[in-house]
């Protein structure tokens, strides 16, 4: 997600609408090896204890596989403005040292909803030596539907829960995460670059929020998180304070920003 790939994302144009969604798109890539030094920098930046590969680190190579696959002509939608709405990561086994990891991705374009919205379901499996290491399932909003009724979209209110952790995002936090994640999407960097893409202010990367939450849950439990899902419900502007609380059931969590619920999901401890 460096400058060259960002320019390709911004310049891709949509194809004419089709009567039916195309069949699944597939791709395969190879991660030659895990860069232990980079994993250590990522872990330190997000608050993970040193040692094992953090669960959320796997999203970094997965995101590149997603973007590269969606940049092909077979994917009919433009990528600028596509919204990451859900994600789930599951660790199945520890990655063997100095072994290439194969990333197999499948993208399904789902039928339009009643409002005309179009979502894409993406699943990536990482394997080494025939053994599955992790899976990542994502959902993106590719085409926005027509709103019914008047007024702005209602953001879910924060539900009460015990506070696990909180953090404040300085204005430079988007650029700091971009340096460790490689995701230089302009909406996360500065006010002018966010406005260039239609946002009033820059917002933090969604997977930054998930990673900070994952690290905090591990610290609170004293155990690794082996599976984690998230549903993003509201953007988190840079400069705001984020609060991580327990969810409405065991194994669930919620992330709030001010009076709005920013994300919620479930997690499993190893």
Secondary structure, DSSP 8 states (H G I E B T S, - for coil): --HHHHHHHHH-------SS----EEEEEEE----HHHHHHHHHHHT--SSS--GGGHHHHHHHHHHHHHTSTTS-S-STT-EEEEEEEEE-S---TT--EEEEEEEEE----TT--EEEEEEEEEEETTEEEEEEEEEEEEE-----SSS-----B-----EEEEEE--TTHHHHHHHHH----GGGT-HHHHHHTT-SS-B--HHHHHHHHHHHHHHHHTS-EEEEEEEE-S--BTT-EEEEEE-SSTTEEEEEETTEEEEEEEEEE-
